[in-house]
Amino acid sequence: MRALLASPLGLLIGVSLGALGGGGSILAVPALVYAAGQSPKHATTTSLVLVALTALIGMVPHWRAGRVRFVAGAIFGLAGIGGSLLGSHWNKAADPDVLLLAFSGLMLVAAFAMWRRVRNTPQAAPLRSVGAAAAPATAPKLRIDPWTGVKVVVAGTIVGLLTGFFGVGGGFVIVPALVLALGFTMAEAVGTSLLVITINSVVALSTRLQAGSIEWGTVIPFTVASMIGVVIGSRLASKHDSSSLQRWFVGLLVVVAFYTAIRSGLALR
């Protein structure tokens, strides 16, 4: 019942994943701990299920609109496999309250990264509607050179570590990495990031299935709400500039980060 009452937060998470290509998953763990009553480690596992499913569903409208680059996304995702496995190992050994305290710091980093992206990105035209015919466009050529390869491996490993340890998608790292390292447009980076999030989440989740730590009574209502939200968010990305939503989301991240830091800090004392 508590998970059912907290499931509207899953809607917010899905909207952010669909509209921003990431970010919303970082709210899943605090929502599951403080609203649904899960332990931090169970929350990170539940978050992986939630993130993998919602990212996969949210990728479909972006794919239909021609905003997903599968080859580049798969390479980026495969580069993070080692990080995902290592992060999952660290998660098992971490103190739950230390995990939450570190998570609050991660939320502040994500908020800062998103705020910088909003501030430095000029007002953009709305993305092409999901239902509209895709206009002819040339896919960006991958610049395969040693320096680009190093950047992809480093960024992929960092994202994998975040996914495995914290149970987040890492979209706030993936999107700028795709733009800066591979020359994607922001729209293509948002769509492709959902593919990367799906790969990393599935890899990290595969290491935890044997422990039987998935509480399906919590996962199902959260996931249903998130799938509804991700469809809404994807349509918002197709019709509106997302900068206003990002500003509101940054403020929410900061509030939740401070709340999480205070609660976990007091528990450590």
C-alpha positions in Angstrom: 0.0 0.0 0.0 2.8 2.4 0.8 4.5 1.7 -2.5 1.1 2.3 -4.3 0.7 5.6 -2.5 4.3 6.6 -3.5 3.9 5.6 -7.1 3.0 9.1 -8.4 6.7 9.9 -7.9 7.3 7.2 -10.6 5.3 9.4 -13.0 7.6 12.3 -12.3 10.6 10.0 -12.9 9.2 8.8 -16.2 8.4 12.3 -17.4 12.0 13.4 -16.8 13.4 10.3 -18.5 11.2 10.8 -21.6 11.7 14.6 -21.9 15.3 15.0 -20.8 16.9 11.6 -21.7 17.9 11.1 -18.1 17.9 12.8 -14.7 14.6 11.4 -13.5 16.2 8.1 -12.4 18.3 9.9 -9.9 15.1 10.6 -7.9 14.1 6.9 -7.8 16.3 5.9 -5.0 15.3 8.6 -2.5 11.7 8.1 -3.5 11.9 4.4 -2.9 13.7 4.8 0.5 11.7 7.7 2.0 8.3 7.2 0.3 8.1 3.5 -0.4 10.0 2.4 2.7 12.7 0.3 1.0 16.3 -0.1 2.4 18.9 1.8 0.4 20.3 -1.3 -1.2 16.9 -2.7 -2.2 16.1 0.7 -3.5 19.1 0.8 -5.8 18.1 -2.7 -7.2 14.5 -1.6 -7.7 15.7 1.6 -9.3 17.6 -0.5 -11.9 14.5 -2.4 -12.9 12.5 0.9 -13.1 15.2 2.7 -15.1 15.8 -0.2 -17.5 12.1 -0.6 -18.4 11.2 3.1 -18.6 14.3 3.9 -20.7 13.5 1.1 -23.1 9.9 2.2 -23.5 10.9 5.9 -23.7 13.4 5.1 -26.5 10.7 4.0 -28.9 9.2 7.4 -29.7 12.7 8.9 -30.1 13.6 6.0 -32.4 10.5 6.6 -34.5 11.5 10.2 -34.8 15.0 9.3 -35.9 16.8 10.5 -32.8 18.5 7.2 -31.7 21.9 6.2 -33.1 22.1 2.5 -32.3 25.7 1.8 -33.3 27.2 4.7 -31.3 24.8 4.0 -28.4 25.7 0.3 -28.3 29.4 1.1 -28.3 29.0 3.6 -25.5 26.9 1.2 -23.5 29.4 -1.7 -24.0 32.2 0.6 -22.9 30.5 0.8 -19.5 30.0 -2.9 -18.8 33.2 -3.1 -16.6 32.1 -0.1 -14.6 28.6 -1.5 -14.1 30.0 -4.8 -12.7 32.5 -3.0 -10.4 29.8 -0.5 -9.2 27.5 -3.4 -8.3 30.3 -5.0 -6.3 30.9 -1.8 -4.4 27.2 -1.4 -3.7 27.1 -4.8 -1.9 30.0 -3.7 0.4 28.8 -0.1 1.2 27.2 1.0 4.4 23.5 1.9 3.6 23.8 5.4 5.2 27.1 6.1 3.6 25.5 5.1 0.3 22.7 7.6 0.8 25.1 10.4 1.8 27.2 9.8 -1.3 23.9 9.7 -3.3 23.0 13.2 -2.0 26.3 14.4 -3.4 25.7 12.8 -6.7 22.3 14.6 -6.9 24.0 17.9 -6.4 26.5 17.1 -9.1 23.7 16.1 -11.5 21.8 19.4 -10.6 24.9 21.5 -11.3 25.5 19.7 -14.6 21.9 20.1 -15.7 21.9 23.8 -14.7 25.0 24.5 -16.7 23.5 22.7 -19.7 20.4 24.9 -19.5 22.4 28.1 -19.0 24.8 27.4 -21.9 22.3 26.0 -24.4 20.5 28.7 -26.6 16.8 28.6 -26.9 16.1 25.7 -29.3 13.2 25.0 -31.6 10.8 22.3 -30.5 11.9 18.8 -31.5 10.1 17.2 -34.4 6.8 15.6 -33.4 6.9 11.9 -32.8 4.0 11.2 -35.1 5.4 13.4 -37.9 7.3 12.0 -40.8 11.0 12.1 -40.2 12.7 14.8 -42.3 15.7 13.6 -44.3 18.8 14.0 -42.2 22.3 12.7 -42.4 23.5 10.7 -39.4 26.6 12.1 -37.8 29.8 10.3 -38.8 31.6 8.7 -35.9 35.0 10.2 -35.6 37.0 7.0 -34.9 40.3 8.2 -33.6 42.4 7.3 -30.5 41.3 10.4 -28.6 37.7 9.9 -29.3 38.0 6.3 -28.3 39.6 7.2 -25.0 36.8 9.7 -24.2 34.1 7.2 -25.0 35.7 4.5 -22.8 36.2 6.9 -19.9 32.7 8.4 -20.1 31.2 4.9 -20.5 33.1 3.6 -17.5 32.0 6.5 -15.3 28.4 6.0 -16.4 28.6 2.2 -15.7 30.0 2.9 -12.2 27.2 5.3 -11.4 24.6 2.8 -12.7 26.0 -0.2 -10.8 26.7 1.6 -7.5 23.8 4.0 -7.2 21.2 2.4 -9.5 20.9 5.5 -11.7 20.9 5.8 -15.5 23.6 8.5 -15.6 21.9 10.5 -18.4 23.3 13.8 -17.0 26.8 12.4 -18.0 25.7 10.5 -21.2 24.0 13.4 -23.0 26.9 15.9 -22.8 29.4 13.1 -23.5 27.6 12.2 -26.7 27.4 15.8 -27.8 31.1 16.6 -27.0 32.8 13.3 -27.9 30.7 12.2 -30.9 29.3 15.5 -32.2 25.6 14.6 -31.7 22.9 17.1 -31.7 21.1 17.6 -28.4 18.0 15.8 -29.7 20.0 12.8 -30.9 22.0 12.7 -27.6 18.8 12.6 -25.6 17.3 9.7 -27.7 20.5 7.7 -27.8 21.2 8.2 -24.1 18.1 6.0 -23.4 19.7 3.1 -25.3 22.9 3.5 -23.2 20.9 3.7 -20.0 19.0 0.5 -20.9 22.3 -1.4 -21.6 24.0 -0.3 -18.4 20.9 -1.0 -16.2 20.5 -4.5 -17.6 24.2 -5.3 -17.0 24.1 -4.0 -13.4 20.8 -5.7 -12.7 22.1 -9.1 -13.9 24.6 -9.2 -11.0 21.7 -8.8 -8.5 19.0 -11.2 -9.7 20.6 -14.2 -8.0 20.3 -12.5 -4.6 16.5 -12.3 -5.0 16.4 -8.7 -3.8 13.7 -7.4 -6.1 10.5 -6.5 -4.3 7.9 -6.8 -7.1 5.1 -5.3 -5.0 7.1 -2.0 -5.1 8.5 -2.4 -8.6 5.2 -2.9 -10.4 3.2 0.3 -9.3 6.3 2.4 -9.7 7.0 1.0 -13.2 3.5 1.4 -14.4 3.5 5.1 -13.3 6.9 5.6 -14.9 5.9 4.1 -18.2 2.9 6.5 -18.3 5.2 9.4 -17.4 7.9 8.5 -20.0 5.3 8.6 -22.8 4.2 12.0 -21.6 7.8 13.2 -21.4 8.7 11.9 -24.9 5.8 13.9 -26.3 6.8 17.0 -24.5 10.3 16.6 -26.0 8.8 16.4 -29.4 6.7 19.5 -29.1 8.3 21.9 -26.6 11.7 23.2 -25.5 12.7 21.3 -22.4 14.7 24.1 -20.8 11.8 25.3 -18.5 11.3 21.7 -17.3 15.0 21.3 -16.7 15.1 24.5 -14.4 12.2 23.2 -12.3 13.9 19.8 -12.1 17.2 21.3 -11.0 15.5 23.0 -8.1 13.8 19.7 -7.1 17.1 17.8 -7.2 18.7 20.3 -4.9 15.9 20.1 -2.3 15.9 16.3 -2.4 19.7 16.2 -2.1 19.7 18.3 1.0 16.9 16.3 2.6 18.8 13.0 1.8 22.0 14.4 3.2 20.4 15.5 6.4 18.6 12.2 7.0 21.6 10.0 6.2 24.0 12.3 8.1 21.8 12.1 11.2 21.6 8.3 10.9 25.4 8.0 10.7 25.7 10.0 14.0 
